[in-house]
Amino acid sequence: MEILLALDYVRLSAFAVLLLWVIGEFLTLKEGEHEAGSGVVISAERKGVTLLPSHIISVCNALITSIHIGFAVLGVWKHQTISLGFIFASLSWILVTLFSVYCKHKGAGLGSNWPAVLVYWWVFSSLLESLLTSLHLLHLINSATVVNFTSLPFCAIICLCLLAIAMRTSEANQDELNQPLLTREDSGDSRRDRFSSSRWWSQLTFQWLNPVFEKGHHVRLEIEHIPAVPQSETADQSYALLQETMHKQKTEPMSLQKGIICAVWTPLVINAVFAGNRYHEIYQK
């Protein structure tokens, strides 16, 4: 009897901590949503490798909640009573299910970024169910119920899915770290080089960037959304232009600073003219 009473206090304390933690996480997600303007954004590669385990976690979580609700209703209907600990356990799983659905809707349940409160609750529940069923099978205490035996496999599946998500995310992060920051692009790739393929008026008024602005208005921009650098502005072309400028001076060696100035003075003058006209129009108004 003392063990059952202590177990009720444990579940009551766990529900209190869970409730406060969920409220804090909920407010944090809402604040982050207002600051970012959208939900959590995850790369397509990371979302793909963790999508199935996240769905499995959601299904197992819903099944455990359904088991608790079903046995709670059955206990009230048959015995007209139910233990205090089982009530708080059922309320805890209902709270976890509602919060996990909210997180998946906002995108926080995809990838490896399940809120810490959910991860800790799943691990805590798995350890608690394992402990109760083990002690019951060893005939040390008679506190485990049918709910504990039926919930244990689903808790174990959730923990295995969390482990799989962590391993896959670690591999994805390692692959991202191994990728070069800059990739050499094909000089004939006119599809991504929108600047070179656009007309002079579009280049002058920056209209060739409109697709990027429209994309950024709806979703957060990622590296693949950014157009490629024009071929005339690549590092190879700039280096070739600098070498050509420095080799034109045959009488004496040209300093690096002077070579850079001689190579880029024309676009600098053009930009200065346009900038001066723009500031003149602003001050005239």
Contacts in CASP RR format, 6 or more apart in sequence:
PFRMAT RR
TARGET T0000
AUTHOR 0000-0000-0000
METHOD contacts of the structure
MODEL  1
MEILLALDYVRLSAFAVLLLWVIGEFLTLKEGEHEAGSGVVISAERKGVT
LLPSHIISVCNALITSIHIGFAVLGVWKHQTISLGFIFASLSWILVTLFS
VYCKHKGAGLGSNWPAVLVYWWVFSSLLESLLTSLHLLHLINSATVVNFT
SLPFCAIICLCLLAIAMRTSEANQDELNQPLLTREDSGDSRRDRFSSSRW
WSQLTFQWLNPVFEKGHHVRLEIEHIPAVPQSETADQSYALLQETMHKQK
TEPMSLQKGIICAVWTPLVINAVFAGNRYHEIYQK
3 141 0 8 1.000
3 143 0 8 1.000
4 83 0 8 1.000
4 143 0 8 1.000
7 85 0 8 1.000
7 132 0 8 1.000
7 143 0 8 1.000
8 83 0 8 1.000
8 84 0 8 1.000
8 85 0 8 1.000
8 88 0 8 1.000
10 128 0 8 1.000
11 85 0 8 1.000
11 86 0 8 1.000
11 88 0 8 1.000
11 89 0 8 1.000
11 92 0 8 1.000
12 84 0 8 1.000
12 85 0 8 1.000
12 88 0 8 1.000
14 88 0 8 1.000
14 92 0 8 1.000
14 124 0 8 1.000
15 88 0 8 1.000
15 89 0 8 1.000
15 91 0 8 1.000
15 92 0 8 1.000
15 95 0 8 1.000
18 92 0 8 1.000
18 95 0 8 1.000
18 96 0 8 1.000
18 117 0 8 1.000
18 121 0 8 1.000
19 95 0 8 1.000
21 117 0 8 1.000
22 95 0 8 1.000
22 96 0 8 1.000
22 99 0 8 1.000
22 117 0 8 1.000
25 99 0 8 1.000
25 115 0 8 1.000
25 116 0 8 1.000
25 117 0 8 1.000
26 99 0 8 1.000
26 102 0 8 1.000
29 103 0 8 1.000
29 106 0 8 1.000
29 108 0 8 1.000
29 115 0 8 1.000
33 39 0 8 1.000
33 106 0 8 1.000
36 220 0 8 1.000
38 219 0 8 1.000
38 220 0 8 1.000
39 106 0 8 1.000
39 107 0 8 1.000
39 108 0 8 1.000
40 106 0 8 1.000
40 107 0 8 1.000
40 108 0 8 1.000
40 109 0 8 1.000
40 110 0 8 1.000
40 113 0 8 1.000
41 219 0 8 1.000
41 220 0 8 1.000
41 222 0 8 1.000
42 107 0 8 1.000
42 110 0 8 1.000
42 111 0 8 1.000
42 113 0 8 1.000
43 222 0 8 1.000
45 172 0 8 1.000
45 175 0 8 1.000
46 111 0 8 1.000
46 112 0 8 1.000
46 169 0 8 1.000
46 172 0 8 1.000
47 110 0 8 1.000
47 111 0 8 1.000
49 168 0 8 1.000
49 169 0 8 1.000
49 171 0 8 1.000
49 172 0 8 1.000
50 110 0 8 1.000
50 111 0 8 1.000
50 112 0 8 1.000
50 165 0 8 1.000
50 168 0 8 1.000
50 169 0 8 1.000
51 110 0 8 1.000
51 111 0 8 1.000
53 161 0 8 1.000
53 162 0 8 1.000
53 164 0 8 1.000
53 165 0 8 1.000
53 168 0 8 1.000
54 104 0 8 1.000
54 109 0 8 1.000
54 110 0 8 1.000
54 111 0 8 1.000
54 114 0 8 1.000
54 161 0 8 1.000
54 165 0 8 1.000
56 157 0 8 1.000
56 158 0 8 1.000
56 161 0 8 1.000
57 100 0 8 1.000
57 114 0 8 1.000
57 122 0 8 1.000
57 158 0 8 1.000
57 161 0 8 1.000
57 162 0 8 1.000
58 100 0 8 1.000
58 101 0 8 1.000
58 104 0 8 1.000
60 154 0 8 1.000
60 155 0 8 1.000
60 157 0 8 1.000
60 158 0 8 1.000
60 161 0 8 1.000
61 93 0 8 1.000
61 96 0 8 1.000
61 97 0 8 1.000
61 100 0 8 1.000
61 122 0 8 1.000
61 154 0 8 1.000
61 158 0 8 1.000
62 97 0 8 1.000
63 154 0 8 1.000
64 93 0 8 1.000
64 125 0 8 1.000
64 151 0 8 1.000
64 154 0 8 1.000
64 155 0 8 1.000
65 90 0 8 1.000
65 93 0 8 1.000
65 94 0 8 1.000
65 96 0 8 1.000
65 97 0 8 1.000
67 147 0 8 1.000
67 150 0 8 1.000
67 151 0 8 1.000
68 86 0 8 1.000
68 89 0 8 1.000
68 90 0 8 1.000
68 93 0 8 1.000
68 94 0 8 1.000
68 147 0 8 1.000
68 151 0 8 1.000
69 90 0 8 1.000
69 94 0 8 1.000
71 86 0 8 1.000
71 145 0 8 1.000
71 146 0 8 1.000
71 147 0 8 1.000
72 82 0 8 1.000
72 86 0 8 1.000
72 87 0 8 1.000
72 90 0 8 1.000
75 81 0 8 1.000
75 82 0 8 1.000
76 82 0 8 1.000
86 147 0 8 1.000
89 147 0 8 1.000
92 121 0 8 1.000
96 118 0 8 1.000
96 121 0 8 1.000
96 122 0 8 1.000
99 115 0 8 1.000
99 117 0 8 1.000
99 118 0 8 1.000
100 109 0 8 1.000
100 114 0 8 1.000
100 118 0 8 1.000
103 109 0 8 1.000
103 114 0 8 1.000
103 115 0 8 1.000
103 118 0 8 1.000
104 110 0 8 1.000
108 114 0 8 1.000
108 115 0 8 1.000
111 165 0 8 1.000
111 169 0 8 1.000
112 165 0 8 1.000
112 166 0 8 1.000
112 169 0 8 1.000
114 162 0 8 1.000
114 165 0 8 1.000
119 162 0 8 1.000
122 155 0 8 1.000
122 158 0 8 1.000
122 159 0 8 1.000
122 162 0 8 1.000
123 159 0 8 1.000
123 162 0 8 1.000
125 151 0 8 1.000
125 155 0 8 1.000
126 152 0 8 1.000
126 155 0 8 1.000
126 156 0 8 1.000
126 158 0 8 1.000
126 159 0 8 1.000
129 148 0 8 1.000
129 151 0 8 1.000
129 152 0 8 1.000
129 155 0 8 1.000
130 152 0 8 1.000
130 155 0 8 1.000
132 143 0 8 1.000
132 144 0 8 1.000
132 148 0 8 1.000
133 144 0 8 1.000
133 148 0 8 1.000
133 149 0 8 1.000
133 152 0 8 1.000
135 141 0 8 1.000
135 143 0 8 1.000
135 144 0 8 1.000
136 142 0 8 1.000
136 143 0 8 1.000
136 144 0 8 1.000
136 148 0 8 1.000
185 192 0 8 1.000
185 193 0 8 1.000
185 228 0 8 1.000
185 229 0 8 1.000
185 234 0 8 1.000
187 231 0 8 1.000
188 231 0 8 1.000
189 228 0 8 1.000
190 196 0 8 1.000
190 197 0 8 1.000
192 227 0 8 1.000
192 228 0 8 1.000
193 227 0 8 1.000
193 228 0 8 1.000
193 229 0 8 1.000
193 230 0 8 1.000
193 231 0 8 1.000
194 208 0 8 1.000
194 211 0 8 1.000
194 227 0 8 1.000
195 203 0 8 1.000
195 208 0 8 1.000
195 227 0 8 1.000
195 230 0 8 1.000
196 230 0 8 1.000
196 231 0 8 1.000
196 232 0 8 1.000
198 207 0 8 1.000
198 208 0 8 1.000
201 207 0 8 1.000
202 208 0 8 1.000
208 227 0 8 1.000
209 227 0 8 1.000
212 221 0 8 1.000
212 225 0 8 1.000
212 226 0 8 1.000
212 227 0 8 1.000
215 221 0 8 1.000
215 225 0 8 1.000
216 225 0 8 1.000
231 237 0 8 1.000
238 263 0 8 1.000
241 263 0 8 1.000
242 259 0 8 1.000
242 260 0 8 1.000
242 263 0 8 1.000
245 254 0 8 1.000
245 259 0 8 1.000
245 262 0 8 1.000
245 263 0 8 1.000
246 254 0 8 1.000
246 256 0 8 1.000
246 259 0 8 1.000
254 262 0 8 1.000
END
